Amino acid sequence: MPSQRASAGFTLIELMIVVAIVAILAAIATPLYQVYVARSQLTAALAEISPGRTAYELLFDEGIQTGTSYANVDNLGLPASTPRCNISAQAPTNGQGVIQCTLVNSSTLLSNGTISWQRSTSGDWDCVTSNIPSEVLPAGCIAN
């Protein structure tokens, strides 16, 4: 009667192949994950300053164009800082103005970055960023 070999588990080479495959997948996934995290943080920062546009327009329509009304972002219904942003605003000059978020506690891709809503003289608002890689920009935002 022939002897049968009992299955003893995986061989060392099989385990090494599995570890190599997992390492390759991790090397591919990690940079992509960082881009997705940065994009979501940037989109959330934009969402934090977006409500200020309505209050900005109300102040502008009332003829208030002093720097103190806009410098205090509480007048725009925004906090001065959040866990993601330090928020500031500039009074309109010839109809142009800015509500800006300077990013804090964010991904390394976003360090020293800013995202802002900029008002044109015609009253349109544009999303503008600075020091932000183009691959993480929210739809409709432009790099400055």
N, C-alpha and C positions, 0 to 999 in steps of 0.2 A: 504494500500500500504506500503510495507516494505521500511524502510529508507536505502538509500545507503550511504556508507561512501566514502567521497571524498579522493582520493589519495593525501597525504600530503608530499610525499617525502620518504627519507630513514629513517629508525629507527636508534637510537643511536647504537644499537648492530651491525647492518649491516655496519655502518661507522667504528666502531672499528675493525671489522674483516678485512675490506679493508686496514686500516692503518697497522694492524699487518702483513698482507701479504706483503705489500710494504716494511715494515721494514725488514722482513726476506729476501726478495729478495735483498735489498740494502746491508744487512750484508754479503750476499754471493758474490755479484758482486764487492764490493769495493776492497777486497784483490786481486781478479783476475785482476781488472782494473790496480792496481798498478804494478802488474807483467808485464802486457802488455806494460805499459808506460815505465818501466825500460828496458824491452827488446828492445823496439824501440829506446830509447836513446842510448843504448849500440851499437846497430847495426849502428846507425847514426855516432857514434864516431869512429867505425871501418872504416866506409866509408870515414871519414875525413882524416885518416892517410894512407889509402891504396894507393893513388897515389904516395906517397913518395917511395914506393918500387922500382919503375922503375928508378927514379933518383939515388937511393941508389946503385942499380946494375950498373948503368952507371959510377958512381964515383969509385966503386969497380973494375970494368973492366978496368978503366983507370989507375989503380994502386994507386989511392989516398986512403991512409989509415990513414991520420992525423985526430986527434980529432976535429980540428977547422973546417974542411970542413963538418963534420957531425953535430957538435954541433950547427951550424947555420942552422936551418931547412929550411931557405929560399933557401939554395943550393939544397934542396930536393923538392922544389916547394910547400912547406907547410908553413902556417903561424905559428908563435910561439904560438899563442893562438886563440881560437875560443870561441863562447859562451858556448861550450860544453867541450872543451879540452884545457889543457896546453900540447903542443906537444914538445917532445924532441927526440933526436936520439943519439946513441952511435957509435963511430967508430968501424969498424970490428976488431976483434982480432982473428987471425987464421981463418978468413972467417966468424966468427959469429958476428952478430950485432943486433941492436934493434931499432925500431921506436915505441915510446910509447906515449900514450894519458893518462894523468892523468885527471880523470873526475872532472868537476866543474859544479855547477848549475844543478845538476841532482837529480833524484829521491833518496829518503832516502835509498832505497835498494842498491844504487850504491855509497854512500858516502865513500870517501877514496879509491875508486877503481881505477884500471888501466887496460887498454887493450892495447896490443902491438902486433906488428908483429916482430917475432924473426927469424933471418936468421941463418940457420945451416951452417956448413962447406961445405956441398954439394950444397948450394945455394937454398935450399928449405926454404919457409917461413911458419911459424906456428903462428896461433893466440893463444895468451896466456893471461890470465887474472889473476889478484890478487885482493883479497878482494871483490869478486863478487859472489853472490849466484848462485848455479848451475842451478836453474830454469829459469834464465834470460840469460844464455849464448847463443850467436848466434851459429848457426850450424857450426860445425867444430872447435870451440874454446875449449881450455882446461883450466881448473883452475890450477893455480900454487900454 
